[in-house]
């Protein structure tokens, strides 16, 4: 069978590894890692002792220790190398990935392990085909450069995450007692293989992002049995190899749901689950603020006495797709505090380390997820051979498992991998470019303690939107607000606009135009010019900090506030929010002056739920008290309503616009995006 042949070929590599490599000290004094030194290969890493000059700016992390874990997950590396990927250092010279990482201060490697990521014919499911044999090779290579190993058991045959926690094929239909026994056997066999190869295992993770399930089990009374037997196997294997210090980590996500995390801790306690480390995922696209990350880690450490850490984080350095397979993170996901740039990638990583370190001594460190998952071969869609390169990539994704999933994974995961299999969805979040050359952001790991300085330049500028009334003169800003690489904000930098592109903008014709501008250092930005009727409402989406132009009028208790919650807004993160257990009655309004006399149009967005007896309407009031109004209803969360009023006559330049609401007990909702403009 193909599978048996494949496994023998990997085993042969392991035999060679064991024949030529003898490692002193598979065990370790603790799970932390300082300088990567005294490895069997003689490799020594010397950390900086002061701030240095680099191609990126790095703000020092206050109080970070020398042995704070600066880890990366490179589980897909073997499949990538089998596909022909090579890695280059900062000078563009080919070099062992493990040496490149160690030279930049990485001191820990994380590797995922799937039970059996192959079909009956030995075809790999992809995602690195991450089995025990590959983990052993990665662990051995990490040890050569003085880096410790975190083994991440998914207890699945393929990806385990909050949306799927499928049992391995061999475990399907088994009782919980049988699953626990099989977990023990698989864990023991895998750990012995990894330790025999010479890996310096410091931690083992049992389960991956298993907030709600593990191996098809959804109750912690059952999950705890799998964890218990996995833990027993880890400790037994460690003791047999002279390593009594391996620590057990459990890994969770969705930390923005603090209430859910607290509930999870109660479940772990009630089921008497034994573990040493509470690990979390933190991606700033999805998991809330850095302050919340610190708060969650601190709370867990203080209330349980356990160690804590960030097992996964990342950020993109570009929005470009490198291999023809779409990326997991695109423009809509970008965190407003960072740009898709190399400098912002370094900033984002540094900030996660700072937030983790601020949680106190019980926080062990941070792991970056898959910084080396680059394209098998970069696809330039402007070149004549683009399709040929893409087709070649597809064959290698299938043959070597170097894409996130192969078509063969469809038998195990038909709803996701079976439909969307393909290449790397992560190449724009790697810390190597699309051709495998190390990015300056990779240096952030070694500069965390003392920082690094760089020539001052623009990292990114805030989005520029210029709105002009049809027929009016187009006036472009001569300077704009920028973020510099030294983390300074609210700086104004002069900007020069492309004259040829400006000449294409016709302010007499409604539409949207794009014009490129450049700063003195050569950094460019694109402005969107919208030739349309101007919105006269000030701070119409509540994104600006000054909201004093909005007036609240109540009957009874205060019920209105401004809420920062992206899912409850139609633009940005902020919306006007109301809720009260009792009856609700209010008006939210803004008086606008200096209007050109004429006929206006008004609209806004509203969502919510009511008691069935609510009266709600959008209004526009003239100075003489005459009111235009439009009634509307709400029917649930994110079911946005768009009331609108046309034919509003303004004769004295003043108009009060707003929303009126009278509701029974329990009424709730949000308003966003008020828009008042001249009618055509």
C-alpha positions as CSV (number, residue, x, y, z in Angstrom):
1,X,0.0,0.0,0.0
2,X,1.2,3.5,-0.7
3,X,0.7,4.5,2.9
4,X,3.1,1.8,4.2
5,X,5.8,2.7,1.7
6,X,5.5,6.4,2.7
7,X,5.7,5.6,6.4
8,X,8.8,3.4,5.8
9,X,10.5,6.2,4.0
10,X,10.0,8.5,6.9
11,X,11.1,5.8,9.4
12,X,14.3,5.4,7.4
13,X,15.0,9.1,7.9
14,X,14.5,8.7,11.6
15,X,16.8,5.7,11.7
16,X,19.5,7.8,10.1
17,X,18.8,10.6,12.6
18,X,19.2,8.3,15.5
19,X,22.4,6.8,14.0
20,X,24.2,10.1,13.6
21,X,22.7,12.1,16.5
22,X,23.3,11.5,20.2
23,X,21.8,14.2,22.4
24,X,22.7,14.9,25.9
25,X,19.8,16.0,28.0
26,X,16.5,15.2,26.3
27,X,15.1,16.3,29.7
28,X,15.2,19.9,30.8
29,X,15.3,21.8,34.1
30,X,12.1,23.7,33.2
31,X,9.9,24.5,30.3
32,X,11.3,28.0,29.6
33,X,14.0,28.6,27.2
34,X,16.7,31.2,27.3
35,X,19.6,31.6,24.8
36,X,19.7,28.8,22.3
37,X,23.1,27.4,23.2
38,X,25.0,24.3,24.1
39,X,23.1,22.1,21.6
40,X,24.6,18.9,20.3
41,X,25.6,20.6,17.1
42,X,27.5,23.3,19.0
43,X,25.2,26.0,17.9
44,X,25.2,29.1,20.2
45,X,22.9,32.1,20.0
46,X,24.0,35.3,21.6
47,X,21.2,37.7,22.5
48,X,21.5,41.5,22.1
49,X,22.6,43.3,25.2
50,X,21.3,46.8,24.1
51,X,19.2,48.4,21.5
52,X,20.4,47.9,17.9
53,X,19.8,49.5,14.5
54,X,17.6,47.4,12.2
55,X,15.3,47.6,9.3
56,X,12.3,47.8,11.6
57,X,11.6,49.7,14.8
58,X,10.9,47.6,17.9
59,X,9.7,49.2,21.1
60,X,11.2,47.3,24.1
61,X,8.8,45.1,26.1
62,X,9.1,46.2,29.7
63,X,10.0,43.5,32.2
64,X,10.3,40.6,29.6
65,X,12.6,37.9,30.9
66,X,15.5,36.3,29.0
67,X,13.7,32.9,29.2
68,X,10.3,34.2,28.1
69,X,9.2,31.8,25.4
70,X,9.7,33.3,21.9
71,X,8.1,30.4,20.0
72,X,6.9,29.6,16.5
73,X,4.8,26.8,15.0
74,X,6.4,25.4,11.8
75,X,4.4,22.2,11.5
76,X,4.2,22.3,7.7
77,X,7.9,22.7,7.1
78,X,8.7,19.1,6.1
79,X,5.9,19.0,3.4
80,X,7.0,22.4,2.2
81,X,10.6,21.3,1.8
82,X,9.5,18.1,0.1
83,X,7.6,20.4,-2.4
84,X,10.8,22.2,-3.2
85,X,10.6,25.2,-0.9
86,X,13.9,26.7,0.3
87,X,14.4,29.4,2.9
88,X,16.8,32.4,2.6
89,X,18.3,34.6,5.2
90,X,18.2,38.4,5.1
91,X,21.0,38.4,2.6
92,X,19.1,36.2,0.2
93,X,21.3,33.2,0.8
94,X,19.7,29.7,1.2
95,X,19.9,28.5,4.8
96,X,18.3,26.0,7.1
97,X,15.0,27.4,8.4
98,X,15.8,26.2,11.9
99,X,19.1,28.2,11.9
100,X,17.4,31.3,10.5
101,X,14.8,31.1,13.3
102,X,17.4,30.4,16.1
103,X,19.6,33.3,14.9
104,X,16.6,35.6,15.5
105,X,16.1,34.6,19.0
106,X,13.4,31.9,18.5
107,X,13.8,29.5,21.4
108,X,10.8,27.1,21.1
109,X,9.2,25.2,18.3
110,X,5.6,24.0,18.3
111,X,4.5,21.1,16.1
112,X,1.0,19.7,15.7
113,X,0.4,15.9,15.5
114,X,-2.6,14.3,13.8
115,X,-3.3,10.6,14.4
116,X,-3.7,9.4,10.9
117,X,-3.9,12.2,8.2
118,X,-4.0,9.8,5.3
119,X,-6.6,8.0,3.3
120,X,-6.6,4.2,2.8
121,X,-4.2,4.5,-0.1
122,X,-1.7,6.6,1.8
123,X,-2.7,9.9,0.3
124,X,-2.1,12.7,2.7
125,X,-4.9,15.1,3.8
126,X,-2.5,18.1,3.5
127,X,-1.9,20.9,6.0
128,X,1.6,19.5,6.3
129,X,0.5,15.8,6.7
130,X,1.5,16.3,10.3
131,X,2.0,12.8,11.7
132,X,4.2,11.5,14.5
133,X,7.2,10.8,12.2
134,X,7.3,14.4,10.9
135,X,7.0,15.7,14.5
136,X,10.0,13.6,15.5
137,X,12.1,15.0,12.6
138,X,11.1,18.6,13.4
139,X,11.9,18.0,17.1
140,X,15.3,16.7,16.3
141,X,16.2,19.6,14.0
142,X,15.0,22.1,16.6
143,X,17.2,20.5,19.2
144,X,20.2,20.9,16.9
145,X,19.8,24.6,17.3
146,X,19.0,24.6,21.0
147,X,15.3,25.0,20.7
148,X,12.8,23.2,22.8
149,X,9.7,21.5,21.5
150,X,6.0,21.9,22.3
151,X,4.0,18.8,20.9
152,X,0.5,19.7,20.0
153,X,-1.8,16.6,20.0
154,X,-5.1,17.5,18.1
155,X,-6.5,14.0,18.8
156,X,-8.0,14.1,15.4
157,X,-6.9,13.0,11.9
158,X,-7.0,16.6,10.6
159,X,-7.6,20.1,11.7
160,X,-9.2,20.5,15.2
161,X,-10.5,24.0,16.0
162,X,-13.6,25.6,17.6
163,X,-15.7,24.6,14.5
164,X,-14.7,21.0,14.3
165,X,-13.3,18.4,16.8
166,X,-13.8,15.2,14.9
167,X,-12.5,11.9,16.4
168,X,-9.8,10.1,14.6
169,X,-11.1,7.5,12.1
170,X,-9.9,4.6,14.3
171,X,-11.8,6.1,17.3
172,X,-15.1,6.6,15.6
173,X,-18.0,4.7,17.3
174,X,-15.9,3.9,20.3
175,X,-17.0,4.3,23.9
176,X,-15.3,7.0,26.0
177,X,-13.4,4.4,27.9
178,X,-12.1,3.0,24.6
179,X,-11.2,6.5,23.3
180,X,-9.3,7.2,26.5
181,X,-7.4,4.0,26.2
182,X,-6.6,4.7,22.5
183,X,-5.4,8.2,23.5
184,X,-3.0,6.7,25.9
185,X,-1.6,4.2,23.4
186,X,-1.2,6.8,20.6
187,X,0.3,9.4,22.9
188,X,2.8,7.0,24.4
189,X,3.9,5.7,21.0
190,X,4.2,9.2,19.6
191,X,6.1,10.6,22.6
192,X,8.6,7.7,22.6
193,X,9.2,8.3,18.9
194,X,9.8,12.0,19.3
195,X,12.0,11.6,22.4
196,X,14.0,8.8,20.8
197,X,14.8,11.2,18.0
198,X,16.4,13.6,20.4
199,X,13.9,16.3,20.7
200,X,14.0,18.5,23.8
201,X,10.3,18.4,24.8
202,X,9.3,20.9,27.3
203,X,5.6,21.0,26.8
204,X,2.8,18.8,25.5
205,X,-0.5,20.2,24.5
206,X,-3.5,17.9,24.8
207,X,-6.2,19.1,22.4
208,X,-6.3,22.1,20.2
209,X,-8.7,25.0,20.8
210,X,-11.0,22.6,22.5
211,X,-13.4,25.0,24.3
212,X,-16.4,22.9,23.5
213,X,-15.3,19.5,22.2
214,X,-12.5,17.1,21.8
215,X,-12.4,14.0,19.6
216,X,-16.1,14.1,19.1
217,X,-16.9,14.4,22.8
218,X,-18.8,17.5,24.0
219,X,-18.9,17.0,27.8
220,X,-15.9,17.7,30.0
221,X,-16.7,14.6,32.1
222,X,-15.8,12.6,29.0
223,X,-13.1,15.0,27.6
224,X,-11.3,14.8,30.9
225,X,-10.9,11.1,30.6
226,X,-9.0,11.6,27.2
227,X,-6.9,14.3,28.8
228,X,-6.1,12.2,31.8
229,X,-4.9,9.2,29.8
230,X,-3.0,11.5,27.4
231,X,-1.3,13.1,30.4
232,X,-0.4,9.7,31.9
233,X,1.2,8.6,28.6
234,X,3.2,11.9,28.4
235,X,4.6,11.6,31.9
236,X,5.4,7.9,31.5
237,X,7.3,8.5,28.2
238,X,9.1,11.5,29.7
239,X,10.2,9.5,32.8
240,X,11.5,6.7,30.6
241,X,13.7,9.2,28.8
242,X,15.0,11.0,31.9
243,X,12.7,13.9,31.4
244,X,10.4,14.4,34.4
245,X,9.7,18.1,33.7
246,X,7.4,17.9,30.7
247,X,4.4,20.2,31.4
248,X,0.8,19.6,30.2
249,X,-1.0,22.4,28.4
250,X,-4.6,22.8,27.5
251,X,-5.4,25.1,24.6
252,X,-8.5,27.3,24.2
253,X,-9.7,30.3,22.1
254,X,-12.5,32.9,21.9
255,X,-11.0,34.8,24.8
256,X,-13.0,37.9,24.0
257,X,-15.9,35.9,25.6
258,X,-14.5,36.4,29.1
259,X,-17.7,34.9,30.6
260,X,-17.2,31.8,28.6
261,X,-13.6,31.5,29.7
262,X,-14.7,31.7,33.4
263,X,-17.3,29.0,32.7
264,X,-14.6,26.8,31.1
265,X,-12.4,27.2,34.2
266,X,-15.3,26.0,36.4
267,X,-15.8,22.9,34.2
268,X,-12.1,22.1,34.4
269,X,-12.2,22.4,38.2
270,X,-15.4,20.4,38.6
271,X,-14.0,17.6,36.5
272,X,-10.7,17.7,38.4
273,X,-8.7,18.0,35.1
274,X,-5.0,17.9,35.9
275,X,-2.9,20.3,33.8
276,X,-0.1,22.8,34.2
277,X,-0.6,25.5,31.5
278,X,-3.7,27.3,30.3
279,X,-2.9,28.3,26.7
280,X,-5.0,30.6,24.5
281,X,-5.1,31.7,20.9
282,X,-5.0,35.4,20.2
283,X,-5.5,36.9,16.7
284,X,-6.2,40.6,16.9
285,X,-8.5,40.2,13.9
286,X,-10.9,38.1,15.9
287,X,-10.2,37.9,19.6
288,X,-10.7,41.4,21.0
289,X,-8.3,43.9,22.6
290,X,-4.8,43.4,23.9
291,X,-6.1,44.7,27.3
292,X,-8.6,41.9,27.4
293,X,-5.8,39.4,26.6
294,X,-3.8,40.6,29.6
295,X,-6.9,40.5,31.8
296,X,-7.8,37.0,30.8
297,X,-4.3,35.6,31.3
298,X,-4.0,37.4,34.6
299,X,-7.3,36.2,35.8
300,X,-6.6,32.6,35.0
301,X,-3.2,32.7,36.6
302,X,-4.4,34.4,39.7
303,X,-7.5,32.3,40.3
304,X,-6.1,28.9,39.3
305,X,-2.4,29.2,40.1
306,X,-1.6,27.7,36.6
307,X,0.9,28.9,34.1
308,X,-0.5,30.7,31.1
309,X,0.7,31.5,27.6
310,X,-0.4,32.4,24.1
311,X,-0.2,29.3,21.9
312,X,-1.1,31.0,18.6
313,X,-0.9,34.5,17.2
314,X,0.0,36.1,13.8
315,X,-0.5,39.2,11.7
316,X,-0.2,39.8,7.9
317,X,2.6,41.8,6.2
318,X,0.7,42.1,2.9
319,X,-2.8,41.6,1.4
320,X,-1.3,39.9,-1.7
321,X,-2.0,36.2,-2.4
322,X,1.3,34.4,-3.2
323,X,0.2,31.0,-4.5
324,X,-3.2,31.3,-6.2
325,X,-5.2,30.1,-3.2
326,X,-7.1,32.8,-1.3
327,X,-5.9,33.9,2.1
328,X,-7.6,33.5,5.5
329,X,-7.1,37.2,6.2
330,X,-8.0,40.0,3.8
331,X,-8.7,43.7,3.8
332,X,-11.9,43.4,5.8
333,X,-10.0,41.7,8.7
334,X,-7.3,44.4,9.2
335,X,-7.0,45.7,12.7
336,X,-7.2,49.5,12.6
337,X,-4.1,49.8,14.7
338,X,-1.9,48.2,12.1
339,X,-1.4,48.1,8.4
340,X,-0.6,45.0,6.2
341,X,3.1,45.9,6.2
342,X,6.3,44.4,7.5
343,X,6.6,47.1,10.2
344,X,3.1,46.6,11.4
345,X,3.5,42.9,11.5
346,X,6.5,43.4,13.8
347,X,4.4,45.9,15.9
348,X,1.5,43.5,16.2
349,X,3.8,40.6,17.3
350,X,5.6,42.9,19.8
351,X,2.3,44.1,21.2
352,X,1.1,40.5,21.9
353,X,4.3,39.8,23.7
354,X,3.9,42.9,25.8
355,X,0.3,42.1,26.7
356,X,1.3,38.6,27.7
357,X,4.3,39.7,29.7
358,X,2.1,42.2,31.5
359,X,0.1,39.3,32.9
360,X,2.8,38.5,35.3
361,X,5.4,35.9,36.2
362,X,3.0,33.0,35.5
363,X,2.9,33.9,31.8
364,X,5.4,31.7,30.0
365,X,5.4,33.3,26.5
366,X,4.0,33.5,23.0
367,X,4.0,31.3,19.9
368,X,3.6,32.7,16.4
369,X,1.6,30.4,14.1
370,X,3.2,29.1,10.9
371,X,5.6,32.0,10.0
372,X,7.3,29.8,7.4
373,X,4.2,28.7,5.5
374,X,5.1,30.3,2.2
375,X,4.0,29.5,-1.3
376,X,5.4,26.4,-2.9
377,X,6.2,28.7,-5.8
378,X,5.1,32.3,-6.0
379,X,2.5,33.0,-8.7
380,X,2.9,36.3,-10.6
381,X,-0.4,36.6,-12.4
382,X,1.1,39.2,-14.7
383,X,3.6,36.8,-16.1
384,X,3.0,34.5,-19.0
385,X,3.7,31.3,-17.0
386,X,1.4,32.1,-14.2
387,X,-1.1,29.4,-15.0
388,X,1.7,26.8,-15.4
389,X,3.1,27.7,-12.0
390,X,-0.3,27.5,-10.4
391,X,-1.0,24.1,-11.9
392,X,2.4,22.9,-10.7
393,X,1.6,24.1,-7.2
394,X,-1.7,22.2,-7.2
395,X,0.1,19.0,-8.0
396,X,2.5,19.5,-5.2
397,X,-0.2,20.4,-2.7
398,X,-1.8,17.1,-3.5
399,X,1.4,15.0,-3.6
400,X,3.2,16.4,-0.5
401,X,0.4,17.9,1.5
402,X,1.9,21.4,1.4
403,X,-1.4,23.2,1.0
404,X,-3.9,23.7,3.8
405,X,-5.8,20.7,2.6
406,X,-5.7,18.2,-0.3
407,X,-8.7,16.7,-2.1
408,X,-8.1,13.5,-0.2
409,X,-9.1,15.2,3.0
410,X,-12.7,15.3,1.7
411,X,-13.4,11.8,2.9
412,X,-12.7,12.9,6.5
413,X,-13.9,16.6,6.3
414,X,-16.3,16.8,3.4
415,X,-18.0,20.1,4.4
416,X,-14.8,22.2,4.6
417,X,-11.7,20.6,3.1
418,X,-13.8,18.6,0.7
419,X,-15.0,21.9,-0.9
420,X,-12.2,24.4,-0.3
421,X,-9.0,22.3,-0.5
422,X,-5.9,24.0,-2.0
423,X,-2.7,25.9,-1.1
424,X,-1.6,28.0,1.7
425,X,-4.2,30.4,3.1
426,X,-1.5,31.8,5.4
427,X,1.3,33.0,3.0
428,X,0.5,36.7,3.6
429,X,1.0,36.1,7.4
430,X,4.3,34.4,7.0
431,X,7.5,36.1,8.2
432,X,9.2,35.2,4.9
433,X,8.2,36.7,1.6
434,X,6.5,34.7,-1.2
435,X,10.0,33.5,-2.4
436,X,11.1,32.3,1.1
437,X,13.3,35.2,2.0
438,X,13.2,36.3,5.7
439,X,11.4,39.6,6.3
440,X,12.7,42.2,8.7
441,X,9.7,41.5,11.0
442,X,11.3,38.1,11.9
443,X,13.9,40.1,13.9
444,X,11.2,41.1,16.4
445,X,11.9,38.1,18.6
446,X,15.5,39.0,19.4
447,X,14.7,42.7,19.9
448,X,11.9,42.3,22.4
449,X,14.0,43.1,25.4
450,X,16.1,46.0,24.3
451,X,14.3,47.2,21.2
452,X,15.6,48.3,17.9
453,X,15.8,51.7,16.1
454,X,15.4,52.4,12.4
455,X,15.4,55.3,10.1
456,X,12.1,57.2,10.6
457,X,9.6,56.6,7.8
458,X,5.9,56.2,7.3
459,X,4.4,52.8,8.1
460,X,0.9,53.6,7.1
461,X,-1.6,56.4,6.7
462,X,-5.2,56.5,7.7
463,X,-7.7,55.9,4.9
464,X,-8.4,59.1,2.9
465,X,-11.9,59.8,1.6
466,X,-12.6,63.1,-0.2
467,X,-16.3,63.8,-0.8
468,X,-17.2,66.6,-3.2
469,X,-20.6,67.9,-4.2
470,X,-21.3,67.6,-7.9
471,X,-20.2,70.8,-9.7
472,X,-18.0,71.9,-6.8
473,X,-14.3,72.4,-6.9
474,X,-12.2,69.4,-5.9
475,X,-9.7,70.3,-3.1
476,X,-7.3,67.5,-2.1
477,X,-5.6,67.6,1.3
478,X,-2.0,68.8,1.2
479,X,-1.1,66.6,4.2
480,X,-2.6,63.7,6.0
481,X,-2.4,61.8,9.3
482,X,0.2,59.0,9.3
483,X,1.6,56.4,11.6
484,X,5.4,56.3,11.7
485,X,7.5,53.2,12.2
486,X,8.6,54.5,15.6
487,X,4.9,54.1,16.8
488,X,4.3,57.8,16.9
489,X,0.7,58.6,15.9
490,X,-1.3,61.6,14.8
491,X,1.6,63.0,12.9
492,X,0.9,65.0,9.8
493,X,3.0,64.5,6.7
494,X,2.9,66.4,3.4
495,X,1.6,64.4,0.5
496,X,1.9,64.9,-3.3
497,X,-1.0,63.7,-5.5
498,X,-0.5,62.1,-9.0
499,X,-1.4,64.9,-11.4
500,X,-2.3,62.5,-14.2
501,X,-4.8,60.6,-12.0
502,X,-6.2,63.9,-10.7
503,X,-6.9,65.0,-14.2
504,X,-9.1,62.0,-14.7
505,X,-11.5,63.1,-11.9
506,X,-14.5,65.0,-13.2
507,X,-16.2,66.8,-10.3
508,X,-19.3,67.3,-12.5
509,X,-19.9,63.6,-12.9
510,X,-21.1,61.5,-9.9
511,X,-18.9,58.5,-9.2
512,X,-15.9,57.1,-7.3
513,X,-12.4,57.8,-8.3
514,X,-8.9,56.6,-7.1
515,X,-5.9,58.9,-6.9
516,X,-2.4,57.9,-5.7
517,X,-0.4,60.1,-3.4
518,X,3.2,59.8,-2.2
519,X,5.0,61.0,0.9
520,X,8.6,62.4,1.0
521,X,10.0,59.0,1.8
522,X,8.4,57.4,-1.2
523,X,5.6,55.7,0.7
524,X,2.3,55.8,-1.3
525,X,-1.3,55.9,-0.4
526,X,-4.5,55.8,-2.4
527,X,-7.3,58.3,-1.8
528,X,-10.9,57.6,-2.7
529,X,-12.7,60.6,-4.2
530,X,-16.5,60.3,-4.0
531,X,-18.3,62.8,-6.2
532,X,-21.7,62.7,-4.5
533,X,-24.0,64.7,-2.4
534,X,-22.3,65.6,0.9
535,X,-23.6,64.1,4.1
536,X,-24.3,67.0,6.4
537,X,-24.6,64.9,9.6
538,X,-21.7,65.3,11.9
539,X,-20.1,62.1,13.2
540,X,-22.9,60.1,11.5
541,X,-21.4,56.7,12.4
542,X,-20.2,57.6,15.9
543,X,-16.6,56.6,15.1
544,X,-15.1,59.9,16.1
545,X,-14.4,60.4,19.8
546,X,-16.2,63.7,20.0
547,X,-20.0,62.9,20.0
548,X,-21.1,66.0,21.7
549,X,-23.2,67.1,18.7
550,X,-25.7,64.3,19.5
551,X,-28.3,65.2,22.1
552,X,-30.4,62.7,24.1
553,X,-33.9,63.5,25.3
554,X,-35.4,61.1,27.8
555,X,-38.7,60.3,29.5
556,X,-37.5,58.5,32.6
557,X,-34.1,56.8,33.2
558,X,-31.1,57.1,30.8
559,X,-31.0,54.2,28.4
560,X,-28.8,55.4,25.5
561,X,-25.1,55.1,25.1
562,X,-22.4,54.6,22.5
563,X,-21.3,51.0,22.1
564,X,-18.1,49.7,20.6
565,X,-19.1,46.4,19.1
566,X,-18.4,45.8,15.4
567,X,-21.2,43.1,15.0
568,X,-23.8,45.7,16.1
569,X,-22.6,48.4,13.7
570,X,-22.9,48.8,10.0
571,X,-19.9,51.0,9.6
572,X,-16.8,50.7,11.8
573,X,-17.1,49.5,15.4
574,X,-19.4,52.1,17.1
575,X,-23.1,52.5,17.1
576,X,-25.8,54.3,19.2
577,X,-27.2,51.6,21.6
578,X,-30.2,51.3,23.8
579,X,-31.6,48.7,26.2
580,X,-33.6,48.7,29.4
581,X,-35.5,46.1,31.4
582,X,-38.3,48.6,31.9
583,X,-40.2,50.8,29.4
584,X,-38.0,52.8,27.0
585,X,-38.7,56.3,25.8
586,X,-36.2,58.7,24.2
587,X,-35.2,60.8,21.3
588,X,-31.6,61.0,19.9
589,X,-31.1,64.1,17.7
590,X,-28.6,66.5,16.1
591,X,-29.3,70.1,15.1
592,X,-27.5,71.0,11.9
593,X,-26.9,74.6,10.9
594,X,-25.3,76.3,7.8
595,X,-27.3,74.2,5.4
596,X,-27.8,75.3,1.8
597,X,-31.5,76.0,1.3
598,X,-33.1,73.3,-0.8
599,X,-34.7,69.9,-0.7
600,X,-33.0,67.1,1.4
601,X,-33.1,63.4,1.8
602,X,-32.5,61.6,5.2
603,X,-31.9,58.0,6.1
604,X,-30.2,55.8,8.8
605,X,-29.8,52.2,9.8
606,X,-31.6,50.5,12.7
607,X,-31.8,47.0,14.2
608,X,-33.1,45.5,17.4
609,X,-36.0,43.8,19.2
610,X,-39.0,45.2,20.9
611,X,-41.9,44.1,23.1
612,X,-44.4,44.3,20.3
613,X,-45.8,47.7,21.4
614,X,-43.0,50.0,20.3
615,X,-43.4,53.2,18.4
616,X,-40.4,54.3,16.4
617,X,-39.7,56.7,13.7
618,X,-37.0,58.7,11.9
619,X,-37.6,62.4,11.9
620,X,-36.5,65.8,10.5
621,X,-37.8,69.0,12.3
622,X,-37.7,72.4,10.9
623,X,-37.1,75.5,13.0
624,X,-40.8,76.3,13.0
625,X,-41.6,72.9,14.5
626,X,-42.9,71.3,11.3
627,X,-41.8,67.6,11.4
628,X,-41.2,65.1,8.6
629,X,-41.3,61.4,9.9
630,X,-41.0,57.8,8.7
631,X,-42.2,55.0,10.9
632,X,-40.3,51.7,10.9
633,X,-40.2,48.4,12.8
634,X,-37.3,46.1,13.9
635,X,-37.3,42.4,13.7
636,X,-34.1,41.0,15.2
637,X,-30.3,41.2,15.5
638,X,-28.5,42.3,12.4
639,X,-31.8,42.5,10.5
640,X,-31.0,46.1,9.5
641,X,-33.9,48.5,8.6
642,X,-33.3,51.6,6.5
643,X,-36.1,54.2,7.1
644,X,-35.8,57.2,4.7
645,X,-37.5,60.5,4.2
646,X,-37.4,62.6,1.0
647,X,-38.7,66.0,0.1
648,X,-37.4,67.7,3.3
649,X,-37.6,71.5,2.6
650,X,-34.9,73.6,4.3
651,X,-35.5,77.4,4.1
652,X,-33.4,78.9,6.9
653,X,-30.3,76.7,6.9
654,X,-31.2,74.7,10.0
655,X,-32.7,71.3,10.6
656,X,-32.9,68.9,13.5
657,X,-32.7,65.2,12.6
658,X,-33.0,62.2,14.8
659,X,-34.9,59.1,15.9
660,X,-37.9,58.8,18.3
661,X,-38.5,55.6,20.2
662,X,-41.2,54.5,22.7
663,X,-41.0,50.9,23.7
664,X,-42.2,48.4,26.3
665,X,-40.1,46.4,28.6
666,X,-37.0,44.7,27.2
667,X,-36.7,46.8,24.0
668,X,-33.2,46.9,22.6
669,X,-31.3,47.9,19.5
670,X,-28.7,50.1,17.8
671,X,-28.7,53.0,15.3
672,X,-25.9,53.8,12.8
673,X,-25.0,55.7,9.7
674,X,-27.3,58.8,9.7
675,X,-27.2,60.4,6.2
676,X,-28.6,63.8,5.2
677,X,-28.0,65.2,1.7
678,X,-29.4,67.4,-0.9
679,X,-31.7,65.6,-3.3
680,X,-30.7,65.5,-7.0
